[in-house]
Amino acid sequence: MAKAGPDVSGENQGGFASDGSSIWGFSHMHDSGTGGSPSLGNFPIFPQAGCPNDDINACNYTQWERLIPRVNGTASARPGYFAITLESQIHAEMTVTNRTALYRFTFPEIPTTSNTTLSPLILVELSDLPQTRSDGNITVDINNGRITGSGRFMPSFGIGTYKSYFCADFDGAELKDAGVFANSRAGRTKSLKVASEGIENSPSERPAGGWVQFKKPDKNNQIQVRVGMSFISEAQACSNAEKEIPNNDFDAVVDAAAQAWKDKFSVITVEAGGVSEVLLTTFWSGVYRSMISPQDYTGENPLWQSDEPYYDSFYCIWDSFRSIHPLITLLDPHSQTLMVRSLLDIYKHEGYLPDCRMSFCKGFTQGGSNADIVIVDAYLKNITESIDWTVAYEALVRDAEVEAPNWDVEGRGGLESWKNLGYIPTENLDLLGVGTETRSISRTVEYAYNDFVIATLAQALGHTDDYAKYLTRSGNWHNMFNPDTRSLLVNGTDTGFTGFLQPRYMNGTWGTQDPIFCSPLLDFTACYLNPSGGETYEGPVWLYTFFAPADMATLVGVLGGRAAFLARLDWLHDSGILYMGDEQAFLTVFLYHYAGRPARSAQRLHGYIPALFNDTVNGIPGNDDSGAMGSFVALAMLGVFPNAGQDVYFITPPFFEAVAIRNGQTGKTATIRNVNFDPSGVNVFVQSATLDGRPYTRNWLQHSFFLEGGTLELTLGPSESKWGTREEDVPPSLGPFGRANETGTGGGDTVARRWGMPKFDMPFRGSW
């Protein structure tokens, strides 16, 4: 829960940025890599070496007054530790335990401000990064300098408010003075309450907080600040701090934090094989960032009493289902189990699974009900301990059948049309709930895949009728495919491709959205979550036409067969229309597997890594989305990317000579080894493979490989081979395969053979 760091005036969604912007404080909780509004950053502290002429009102209290540049080149970071030097020559170091931040400020022997003696003043402000505090209170204990307080704040990407509490203690110098401040003036009053300015829960921009001043520090000119955090009470914030850091031993806390990270990383073994430090740093940074969120707030939930774990900062499941949760499942199945249990506990107490959640508030739903995918992915991969699958199935069915009153923040919208028409119409008449009536195309394809994973769990739990219903509904993406739509570039040049998903009205007639609209080629930022957004979300029709994760064999046929599909997929990657900084792009890198060309997936990966994913400041192509970009690059470099919601991992050669993952449930180790490995990246094509010494021709793996352990050996070469190209070697798919793959026909028997499901007829609605 505690993630200490400096807060800057520039790009500060996560607090700090390497953009050279000035620092206004150091706060104790952050969310990493989010877009949009900044998040958390509650109760920042700020050190000053002294006040000019020893006048407390000559110190700086407001954020705009205390902004101070960093000394370039002084930022130092490693797991569990961060340090930076301010232009005032104050050196700030920080580390954390679970719910407590510990800072060590080293002050200059001679303060840099004129006429100032070394009498450090440290303030705590009742604010957060996005400046949403509506009310609060603060109390300073004159006997020991302890400062406690609370505030009410708003989430960064959702509705409602939350309350947060802190408890700050100081060590290293004798207390000289203390008090509170409001606006730019300080006084020696020991407590302060602030309220919203006339409107309930409206943000207040008026600065307010507390301060303590010390005599010259006892040792090394250092003062330590311990800040406990809680969402329950000030008393619990103090208790958290006292239990977790009883003696303020900064170096010991740093060592413990580092060891906690080493323990997390220890399940992975990498034989680098001579690759560059750029690739090694990129990989391990990706793993690290993937483990920052969701955050364990167990014991800190003020909304309901429960024996179940509580996780927060699901930013957002639309981003994280694709790669964050599958990577955590591989590396830390125990934590993934707790997260699934937390999702189900949220459902039990709030009525729906969240698609996004932060700071105990409901976050905005960007597309489908994608917690469904996380839960079914867990079921397929043995994440089952203490999970009530009856409740899990009930939660999934509620998403699919009961429209939420406000489907902007939970569940799905347009369910009447979804059930009766088989798609989400443009300009839909929805009398069951309210929500942003955009994204009809992207919501349709996401709802279809959500229904597919429900069908998967229905079959596993013996709900035969539901299985047939949801499997049929999973084909609804067909109903928005218009075979006559052509794609032209802005200059009128024909891309040469016909047939794309298109908007459709309630009466069945077609609308129009340019297939390149909302891409880097045309109005890139036009399709965000707003009432005027387009019929796709954060991406063009070109991209969403490829989104049929369970039905790829049918899609290959619909788009003209393997050759035509490959040509279209190549255009997607070569034209500049695809933006790798958004998560929908991830799966498209591996879709070559379904057309029997896994070598092309490997080739694409080496085009994106390290060109777009590397160890520079710009080495993340988009905002990290709490580790989404990190998890993509980590999985890709491990050589096993998941089709989330299915028991499928696409095989591409790891970026190292060998990688091994030790399973946290079974203790078994799965190893992938490259033979003829070339660190320069020439030999990236699999020529042949063996699994535990036996020939292996499929271009995909199942999770049993990681549970049971074993060795997958990939013999590499400089050119594409026949490995993984046969019809029987491609990943499973609902639709046809083999000769039917060229015509786009198929039926229930094909489904049964590909997935091992009972045979039944699949009467998809409409025609294509």
C-alpha positions in Angstrom: 0.0 0.0 0.0 2.9 2.4 0.8 4.8 3.6 -2.3 6.9 6.6 -1.2 8.2 9.1 -3.8 8.6 12.7 -4.7 5.7 14.6 -6.3 6.5 17.0 -9.1 4.7 19.8 -10.9 5.0 18.2 -14.4 3.7 14.8 -15.5 2.8 13.6 -12.1 0.2 10.8 -12.5 2.4 8.6 -10.4 4.0 11.4 -8.4 7.5 11.6 -10.0 8.7 11.9 -13.6 12.0 12.3 -15.3 10.9 15.4 -17.1 13.0 17.9 -15.0 9.9 19.4 -13.3 10.3 20.8 -9.8 9.4 19.0 -6.6 6.7 20.2 -4.2 6.8 17.3 -1.7 7.2 13.7 -0.9 4.1 11.5 -0.4 3.5 8.0 0.7 1.0 6.3 -1.6 1.0 6.3 -5.4 -0.4 4.4 -8.4 2.1 3.6 -11.1 1.8 4.4 -14.8 -1.8 5.5 -14.9 -3.1 8.0 -17.6 -5.5 10.9 -17.1 -5.7 12.5 -13.7 -3.0 12.0 -11.1 -3.8 9.5 -8.3 -3.3 9.4 -4.5 -0.3 11.4 -3.3 -2.1 12.1 0.0 -0.5 14.2 2.7 2.9 15.2 1.2 5.7 16.2 3.5 8.3 18.8 2.6 11.6 19.6 4.3 13.3 23.0 4.6 16.7 23.5 6.3 15.5 26.6 8.1 13.4 29.7 7.9 15.1 33.0 7.0 15.9 35.0 10.1 14.4 32.0 12.0 10.9 33.4 11.2 8.5 30.6 10.7 6.4 32.7 8.4 9.4 33.2 6.1 9.4 29.5 5.3 7.3 28.3 2.3 4.0 26.5 2.8 2.0 26.6 -0.4 2.9 24.3 -3.2 3.7 27.1 -5.6 6.0 28.7 -3.1 7.9 25.6 -2.1 8.4 24.2 -5.6 12.1 23.5 -5.9 14.2 22.0 -8.7 16.0 18.7 -8.3 19.8 18.5 -8.8 20.1 16.8 -12.2 21.7 13.3 -12.1 21.0 12.7 -8.4 17.9 10.5 -8.7 18.8 7.0 -7.6 16.3 4.1 -7.7 16.2 0.4 -7.0 13.4 -1.8 -5.7 12.6 -0.7 -2.2 14.6 2.6 -2.3 14.6 6.0 -3.9 16.8 9.0 -3.4 17.2 12.5 -4.9 18.9 15.8 -4.0 17.0 19.1 -4.0 18.5 22.4 -5.2 18.4 23.4 -1.5 21.1 20.6 -1.0 18.7 18.6 1.1 19.3 14.9 0.2 16.0 12.9 0.4 16.0 9.1 0.8 12.9 6.9 1.1 11.8 3.3 1.6 8.7 1.5 2.7 7.0 -1.3 4.5 3.5 -2.5 3.7 1.6 0.5 5.1 4.4 2.8 6.2 6.8 5.1 4.5 10.2 6.0 6.0 12.2 9.1 4.9 15.7 10.2 5.7 16.5 13.8 5.0 20.1 14.9 5.2 20.4 18.7 5.6 23.3 20.8 4.5 25.7 22.0 7.2 25.1 25.6 6.1 21.6 26.2 4.7 21.7 27.9 1.3 19.0 30.5 2.0 20.6 33.7 3.3 20.4 34.6 7.0 19.1 31.1 7.9 20.4 28.9 10.7 20.1 25.1 10.6 16.7 24.6 12.3 15.0 22.2 9.9 11.2 22.7 9.4 9.2 19.8 7.9 5.5 20.4 7.0 2.7 18.0 6.2 0.0 19.3 3.8 -3.6 18.2 3.7 -3.7 17.6 0.0 -3.3 15.0 -2.7 -1.8 15.0 -6.2 -5.0 15.9 -8.1 -5.9 18.5 -5.5 -9.3 17.0 -4.6 -9.3 17.3 -0.8 -12.8 18.5 0.3 -12.4 18.4 4.1 -9.8 17.3 6.6 -8.2 17.8 10.0 -4.8 17.9 11.4 -3.4 17.7 15.0 0.2 18.4 16.1 1.4 17.0 19.5 3.7 19.6 21.0 5.3 17.1 23.3 6.8 14.8 20.7 6.0 16.4 17.3 3.7 13.7 16.1 1.3 14.9 13.4 -1.9 13.1 12.7 -4.7 13.9 10.4 -7.2 12.9 7.7 -8.8 14.1 4.5 -11.6 13.3 2.1 -10.5 12.9 -1.5 -11.8 11.9 -5.0 -10.5 9.0 -7.1 -8.6 9.6 -10.3 -10.7 7.7 -12.7 -14.1 7.0 -11.1 -16.9 8.3 -9.0 -17.4 8.9 -5.2 -14.9 9.9 -2.5 -12.7 8.2 0.0 -11.2 9.1 3.3 -7.5 8.6 4.2 -5.6 9.0 7.4 -1.9 9.4 8.3 0.4 9.5 11.4 3.8 11.1 11.1 6.6 10.8 13.6 10.1 12.4 13.5 13.4 11.2 14.8 17.0 12.7 14.9 16.6 16.1 16.5 15.1 17.9 19.5 11.8 19.5 18.8 11.9 23.3 18.7 8.5 24.5 17.6 5.3 23.2 16.0 1.9 24.4 14.7 -0.4 24.5 11.8 -0.6 26.6 8.6 -3.4 27.9 6.3 -2.8 29.5 3.0 0.7 30.9 3.2 0.8 31.7 6.9 1.9 29.6 9.9 0.7 29.7 13.5 1.4 27.8 16.7 -2.2 26.5 17.0 -2.0 22.8 17.6 -5.0 21.6 15.4 -6.9 22.7 12.4 -10.1 21.6 10.6 -10.8 22.4 7.0 -14.1 21.9 5.2 -15.4 22.1 1.6 -16.2 25.5 0.4 -19.9 25.6 0.4 -20.6 22.5 -1.7 -20.6 19.0 -0.2 -17.4 17.1 -1.2 -16.2 19.9 -3.5 -12.4 20.2 -3.7 -10.8 23.0 -1.7 -7.7 24.7 -3.2 -6.8 26.4 0.0 -3.5 25.1 1.4 -3.6 23.7 5.0 -1.5 21.5 7.1 0.9 21.2 10.1 4.6 21.8 10.7 7.3 20.9 13.1 10.7 22.7 13.6 13.8 21.2 15.1 17.1 22.2 16.6 20.2 21.2 14.8 20.0 17.4 14.1 21.9 15.2 16.5 23.8 13.0 14.0 24.9 13.5 10.4 22.5 16.4 10.0 19.8 13.8 9.4 16.1 13.7 10.4 13.9 10.7 9.8 10.2 10.9 9.2 8.0 7.8 9.6 4.5 8.1 8.1 1.9 5.4 8.7 -1.1 5.3 6.5 -4.6 3.9 6.9 -8.1 4.1 5.4 -9.6 3.2 8.8 -8.5 5.8 11.3 -5.6 7.9 12.6 -5.1 5.4 15.4 -4.7 2.6 12.9 -2.3 4.7 10.9 -0.1 5.1 14.0 -0.5 1.4 14.9 0.6 0.4 11.4 3.8 2.6 11.7 4.6 1.4 15.2 4.3 -2.3 14.3 6.0 -2.2 10.9 8.9 0.2 11.8 9.4 0.1 15.6 12.9 1.5 15.7 13.4 3.7 12.6 16.4 1.7 11.4 16.4 3.1 7.9 19.1 0.8 6.4 17.3 -2.3 7.9 14.0 -1.3 6.3 15.8 -0.8 2.9 17.4 -4.2 3.2 14.0 -5.8 4.1 12.3 -4.2 1.2 15.1 -5.3 -1.2 14.8 -8.8 0.1 11.0 -8.9 -0.4 11.6 -7.9 -4.0 14.4 -10.5 -4.4 12.0 -13.2 -3.1 9.4 -12.2 -5.7 12.0 -12.2 -8.5 13.6 -15.5 -7.4 11.0 -17.7 -9.2 12.6 -16.6 -12.5 16.1 -17.8 -13.6 17.6 -16.2 -16.7 20.6 -17.5 -18.6 21.4 -14.3 -20.5 23.6 -15.9 -23.2 25.5 -12.7 -23.8 22.6 -10.3 -24.5 22.9 -6.6 -23.9 22.3 -4.9 -20.6 19.5 -3.0 -22.3 17.5 -6.2 -22.8 18.2 -7.4 -19.3 17.2 -4.1 -17.7 14.1 -4.0 -19.9 13.1 -7.4 -18.9 13.6 -7.1 -15.1 12.0 -3.6 -15.1 9.0 -5.1 -16.8 8.7 -7.8 -14.2 9.1 -5.3 -11.4 6.5 -2.9 -12.7 4.0 -5.8 -13.2 4.1 -6.5 -9.5 3.3 -2.9 -8.3 -0.5 -3.2 -8.7 -3.1 -4.3 -7.8 -2.3 -3.3 -4.2 -3.0 -5.3 -1.1 -5.2 -3.2 1.2 -6.3 -6.2 3.3 -7.3 -5.0 6.8 -7.8 -1.4 5.5 -11.3 -1.7 4.0 -13.6 0.8 5.6 -16.7 -0.2 3.5 -17.5 -3.6 4.9 -16.2 -6.2 7.4 -14.9 -9.4 5.7 -12.4 -12.2 6.3 -11.6 -12.1 2.6 -8.6 -10.2 1.2 -9.1 -6.8 -0.3 -7.1 -5.5 -3.2 -7.4 -2.1 -4.7 -5.9 -0.1 -7.6 -7.3 -2.3 -10.4 -6.2 0.2 -13.1 -8.1 -1.0 -15.1 -9.0 -4.6 -15.7 -9.6 -3.6 -19.4 -5.8 -3.0 -19.3 -4.7 -5.7 -16.9 -6.6 -8.8 -18.0 -4.4 -9.2 -21.1 -1.0 -9.6 -19.5 -0.7 -8.4 -15.9 -2.9 -11.0 -14.3 -1.6 -13.8 -16.5 2.0 -12.9 -15.6 1.1 -12.8 -11.9 -0.5 -16.2 -12.3 2.8 -17.5 -13.6 5.1 -15.8 -11.1 3.0 -15.4 -8.0 -0.1 -17.6 -8.1 -0.8 -17.1 -4.4 -1.2 -13.3 -4.9 -3.4 -13.9 -7.9 -5.6 -16.2 -5.9 -6.0 -13.4 -3.3 -6.9 -11.0 -6.0 -9.6 -13.2 -7.4 -11.0 -13.7 -4.0 -11.0 -10.0 -3.5 -12.9 -9.4 -6.8 -15.5 -11.9 -5.7 -15.8 -10.2 -2.3 -16.4 -6.9 -4.0 -19.1 -8.5 -6.0 -20.8 -9.9 -2.9 -20.9 -6.5 -1.2 -21.4 -4.2 -4.2 -23.5 -6.3 -6.5 -21.1 -6.4 -9.5 -17.5 -7.3 -10.3 -15.4 -4.2 -10.9 -13.9 -3.4 -14.3 -11.9 -0.6 -12.7 -11.5 0.3 -9.1 -9.3 2.6 -7.1 -9.3 4.1 -3.6 -12.4 2.1 -2.6 -14.3 3.8 -5.5 -16.0 2.5 -8.6 -13.8 3.2 -11.6 -15.0 3.8 -15.2 -15.7 0.8 -17.4 -13.8 1.2 -20.7 -15.3 -1.8 -22.6 -16.6 -5.1 -21.5 -17.0 -6.8 -18.1 -13.4 -8.0 -18.2 -13.1 -9.3 -14.6 -15.0 -12.2 -16.2 -11.8 -13.0 -18.2 -9.6 -12.7 -15.1 -11.7 -15.2 -13.2 -12.0 -17.8 -15.9 -8.3 -17.5 -16.7 -7.7 -18.2 -13.0 -10.0 -21.3 -13.1 -8.2 -22.7 -16.2 -4.8 -22.2 -14.6 -5.4 -23.8 -11.2 -5.9 -20.6 -9.2 -8.5 -22.2 -7.1 -7.6 -22.2 -3.4 -10.5 -21.0 -1.2 -12.3 -19.6 -4.3 -16.1 -20.2 -4.2 -16.8 -21.0 -7.8 -20.6 -21.0 -7.3 -20.3 -17.3 -6.3 -17.8 -16.7 -9.2 -20.2 -18.1 -11.7 -23.1 -16.1 -10.3 -21.0 -12.9 -10.6 -20.2 -13.7 -14.3 -23.9 -14.4 -15.1 -25.0 -11.2 -13.4 -22.6 -9.2 -15.7 -24.1 -10.9 -18.7 -27.8 -10.8 -17.8 -28.6 -7.9 -15.4 -27.8 -4.4 -16.6 -26.4 -2.1 -14.0 -28.2 1.1 -13.2 -25.0 3.0 -14.0 -23.0 0.8 -16.4 -20.4 3.5 -16.8 -18.8 2.0 -13.6 -19.9 -1.7 -13.5 -21.5 -4.4 -15.5 -22.6 -4.0 -19.1 -24.9 -1.6 -20.9 -27.3 -2.2 -23.8 -28.1 -5.8 -22.7 -31.6 -5.8 -24.2 -30.2 -5.1 -27.6 -27.3 -7.5 -26.9 -29.7 -10.3 -26.2 -32.3 -9.5 -28.9 -30.3 -8.1 -31.8 -26.9 -9.8 -31.2 -24.9 -6.5 -31.1 -24.7 -3.2 -29.4 -26.3 -0.7 -31.8 -25.1 2.8 -32.5 -27.7 5.3 -31.0 -29.1 2.5 -28.9 -32.4 2.9 -27.0 -31.5 1.7 -23.5 -34.1 2.1 -20.8 -32.5 -0.3 -18.3 -29.6 1.8 -17.3 -27.5 4.8 -18.0 -24.0 5.0 -19.5 -21.9 6.6 -22.1 -23.5 5.5 -25.4 -20.4 5.2 -27.5 -18.0 2.3 -28.4 -20.7 0.2 -30.0 -18.1 -1.8 -32.0 -15.5 -2.3 -29.3 -18.1 -3.1 -26.7 -19.7 -5.7 -29.0 -16.5 -7.6 -29.6 -15.6 -7.4 -25.9 -19.0 -8.6 -24.7 -18.7 -11.4 -27.2 -15.4 -12.6 -25.7 -16.8 -12.0 -22.2 -19.6 -14.4 -23.1 -17.2 -16.9 -24.4 -15.3 -17.2 -21.1 -18.6 -17.5 -19.3 -19.4 -20.4 -21.6 -16.1 -22.0 -20.7 -16.9 -21.8 -17.0 -20.5 -22.9 -17.6 -19.3 -26.1 -19.3 -16.7 -26.8 -16.6 -19.4 -26.4 -13.8 -22.0 -28.5 -15.7 -24.4 -25.7 -16.7 -25.2 -27.2 -20.1 -27.9 -24.8 -21.2 -25.9 -21.7 -20.2 -22.9 -23.1 -22.0 -24.9 -23.3 -25.3 -26.4 -19.9 -24.8 -23.2 -18.0 -24.0 -21.2 -19.9 -26.6 -23.7 -18.8 -29.2 -23.6 -15.2 -28.0 -19.8 -15.3 -28.2 -20.3 -15.2 -32.0 -22.1 -11.9 -31.9 -19.0 -10.1 -33.2 -20.0 -11.4 -36.6 -23.0 -9.2 -36.6 -21.0 -6.0 -36.9 -18.8 -7.2 -39.8 -19.7 -5.4 -43.0 -18.0 -7.2 -46.0 -18.4 -4.2 -48.2 -16.5 -1.6 -46.2 -13.3 -0.4 -47.9 -10.4 1.3 -46.2 -8.9 4.4 -47.7 -6.0 6.6 -46.5 -6.5 10.3 -45.8 -5.1 11.1 -49.3 -7.6 8.8 -50.9 -5.2 5.9 -51.5 -7.0 2.5 -51.3 -5.3 0.3 -48.8 -6.5 -2.7 -50.8 -8.6 -4.2 -48.1 -12.3 -4.7 -47.9 -14.5 -5.9 -45.0 -14.4 -4.4 -41.5 -16.4 -4.1 -38.4 -18.8 -1.1 -38.7 -21.4 0.6 -36.6 -24.9 -0.7 -36.9 -28.2 0.8 -36.0 -31.1 -0.8 -34.1 -33.0 -1.4 -37.4 -30.1 -3.4 -38.8 -28.8 -0.8 -41.2 -25.1 0.1 -41.3 -23.5 3.3 -40.1 -20.0 4.3 -40.9 -16.7 4.8 -39.1 -13.6 5.3 -41.2 -11.4 2.2 -40.5 -8.4 4.4 -39.9 -10.2 6.9 -37.6 -8.8 7.0 -34.0 -5.4 5.8 -35.2 -2.1 7.6 -35.6 -3.1 8.0 -39.2 -6.3 10.0 -38.5 -7.6 11.8 -35.3 -5.6 9.6 -33.0 -7.2 11.0 -29.7 -10.8 11.1 -30.9 -12.0 7.9 -29.3 -11.6 8.3 -25.6 -14.2 7.8 -22.8 -16.5 10.8 -23.4 -19.9 11.4 -24.9 -18.5 12.4 -28.2 -16.2 9.5 -28.5 -16.3 7.1 -31.5 -17.7 3.6 -31.9 -14.3 2.1 -31.0 -12.3 2.8 -27.8 -8.7 4.1 -28.0 -8.1 2.5 -31.4 -9.4 2.2 -34.9 -11.7 -0.2 -36.6 -8.6 -1.7 -38.3 -7.5 -2.9 -34.9 -10.8 -4.0 -33.5 -11.6 -6.1 -36.6 -8.8 -8.4 -35.4 -10.4 -8.9 -31.9 -12.0 -12.3 -31.9 -9.7 -14.1 -29.4 -11.9 -17.3 -29.2 -12.9 -17.4 -32.8 -9.8 -16.7 -34.8 -10.2 -19.6 -37.2 -13.5 -18.1 -38.3 -12.0 -14.6 -38.5 -9.2 -15.9 -40.7 -11.9 -17.3 -43.0 -14.0 -14.1 -42.9 -11.0 -12.0 -43.9 -10.4 -14.2 -46.9 -8.2 -17.1 -45.7 -4.7 -17.4 -44.5 -2.9 -15.5 -47.3 -5.3 -12.6 -47.2 -5.4 -12.6 -43.4 -1.5 -12.5 -43.2 -1.4 -9.6 -45.7 -3.9 -7.6 -43.7 -2.1 -8.3 -40.4 1.2 -7.2 -42.0 -0.4 -4.0 -43.1 -1.6 -3.4 -39.6 1.9 -3.7 -38.3 3.7 -2.0 -41.1 1.5 1.0 -41.9 1.8 3.1 -38.8 -1.8 2.5 -37.9 -1.0 0.4 -34.9 0.0 2.1 -31.6 1.9 -0.3 -29.3 1.3 2.0 -26.4 -2.3 0.7 -25.9 -3.0 -2.8 -24.7 -5.3 -3.8 -27.5 -2.2 -4.0 -29.7 -0.6 -6.8 -27.6 -2.5 -9.7 -29.0 -2.1 -8.7 -32.6 1.6 -9.4 -32.4 0.8 -13.1 -31.9 -2.1 -13.6 -34.3 0.3 -14.9 -36.9 0.2 -18.1 -34.9 -3.4 -18.8 -35.9 -2.5 -18.6 -39.6 0.4 -21.1 -39.1 3.2 -18.5 -39.2 4.6 -18.3 -35.6 7.9 -17.1 -37.0 6.2 -13.8 -38.1 5.1 -13.3 -34.5 8.7 -13.7 -33.3 9.9 -11.4 -36.0 7.4 -8.7 -35.0 8.5 -9.0 -31.4 12.1 -8.3 -32.3 10.9 -5.3 -34.2 9.2 -3.8 -31.2 11.8 -4.9 -28.6 14.0 -3.0 -27.9 13.0 -0.3 -30.4 9.9 0.7 -28.4 10.5 -1.2 -25.1 14.0 -0.4 -23.7 15.8 1.1 -20.7 15.6 4.8 -21.7 13.2 7.4 -20.3 11.1 6.9 -23.4 11.4 3.1 -23.2 7.6 2.6 -22.6 5.6 3.4 -25.7 2.5 4.5 -23.7 1.6 5.1 -20.1 2.4 1.9 -18.2 -1.1 1.3 -16.9 0.0 -0.1 -13.6 2.4 -2.5 -15.3 0.5 -3.4 -18.5 3.4 -2.4 -20.7 5.9 -4.1 -18.3 4.0 -7.3 -18.3 3.8 -7.4 -22.1 7.5 -7.0 -22.5 8.3 -9.5 -19.7 6.0 -12.2 -21.1 7.2 -11.6 -24.6 10.8 -11.9 -23.6 10.1 -15.1 -21.6 8.7 -16.5 -24.9 5.2 -17.4 -23.6 2.4 -14.8 -24.3 -1.1 -15.7 -23.1 -4.4 -15.5 -24.9 -6.0 -14.5 -21.6 -9.2 -16.4 -20.7 -8.0 -19.5 -22.5 -5.4 -22.2 -21.6 -3.2 -21.0 -24.4 0.3 -19.6 -24.4 1.8 -18.6 -27.8 5.4 -19.9 -28.2 8.1 -17.5 -29.4 11.8 -17.9 -28.6 12.8 -16.2 -25.4 15.1 -13.3 -25.7 17.7 -15.1 -23.6 19.6 -18.4 -24.0 17.3 -20.0 -21.4 14.6 -19.0 -18.9 13.1 -21.0 -16.1 10.0 -20.3 -13.9 9.5 -22.1 -10.6 5.8 -22.6 -9.8 4.6 -21.3 -6.5 1.9 -24.0 -6.1 3.8 -27.2 -7.1 7.4 -26.2 -6.7 8.1 -27.6 -10.2 10.3 -25.7 -12.6 9.5 -25.1 -16.3 12.5 -24.3 -18.5 12.6 -23.0 -22.0 16.0 -23.3 -23.7 17.1 -22.0 -27.0 19.6 -24.1 -29.0 21.8 -22.1 -31.4 20.9 -19.0 -29.5 22.3 -15.8 -31.0 22.5 -12.8 -28.7 22.6 -10.4 -31.7 19.0 -11.5 -32.6 19.6 -13.2 -36.0 18.5 -16.7 -35.0 15.0 -15.9 -33.9 13.1 -18.6 -35.9 12.2 -22.0 -34.4 13.4 -24.8 -36.6 12.2 -27.6 -34.4 11.2 -28.2 -30.8 11.2 -30.9 -28.1 9.3 -31.1 -24.9 11.1 -33.3 -22.4 13.0 -34.8 -25.2 10.1 -35.7 -27.4 9.3 -33.8 -30.7 6.8 -30.9 -30.1 5.2 -29.3 -33.1 2.4 -27.2 -31.7 3.1 -23.5 -31.7 1.4 -23.0 -28.3 1.6 -24.4 -24.8 -0.9 -25.1 -21.9 -0.5 -24.1 -18.3 0.1 -27.7 -17.3 3.7 -27.1 -18.5 4.2 -24.6 -15.7 2.4 -26.6 -13.1 4.1 -29.9 -13.9 7.5 -28.6 -14.9 9.7 -29.8 -17.8 11.9 -28.5 -20.5 10.9 -27.1 -23.8 13.9 -26.9 -26.1 13.7 -24.7 -29.2 16.3 -25.1 -31.9 16.7 -21.8 -33.7 17.9 -20.7 -37.1 18.1 -17.5 -39.2 15.1 -18.2 -41.4 11.5 -19.3 -41.1 10.9 -23.1 -41.0 7.9 -25.3 -41.2 7.7 -25.7 -37.4 4.2 -24.8 -36.0 2.7 -24.2 -39.4 0.4 -27.2 -39.9 -3.3 -26.9 -39.3 -3.1 -29.2 -36.3 -0.3 -27.1 -34.7 -2.2 -23.8 -34.4 -3.9 -22.7 -31.2 -7.5 -23.9 -30.6 -10.3 -21.8 -31.9 -14.1 -21.9 -31.9 -14.4 -21.6 -35.7 -13.3 -23.9 -38.5 -9.8 -25.0 -39.3 -8.1 -26.8 -42.1 -9.8 -26.5 -45.5 -12.8 -24.7 -43.9 -10.3 -22.1 -42.8 -10.2 -20.8 -46.3 -14.0 -20.5 -46.7 -15.0 -19.3 -43.3 -17.5 -22.1 -42.7 -17.8 -24.4 -39.7 -20.1 -25.6 -37.0 -20.5 -27.4 -33.8 -18.5 -30.4 -34.6 -15.5 -28.2 -35.3 -16.0 -26.6 -32.0 -16.1 -30.0 -30.3 -12.9 -31.1 -31.9 -10.9 -28.0 -31.2 -11.9 -27.4 -27.6 -13.0 -30.8 -26.4 -16.5 -29.4 -25.9 -19.7 -31.3 -26.4 -21.1 -31.0 -29.9 -24.0 -28.7 -30.5 -25.2 -26.4 -33.2 -24.2 -22.7 -33.1 -26.9 -20.6 -34.8 -25.1 -17.3 -35.0 -27.4 -14.4 -35.7 -27.3 -12.5 -38.9 -25.0 -13.1 -41.9 -21.5 -12.2 -42.9 
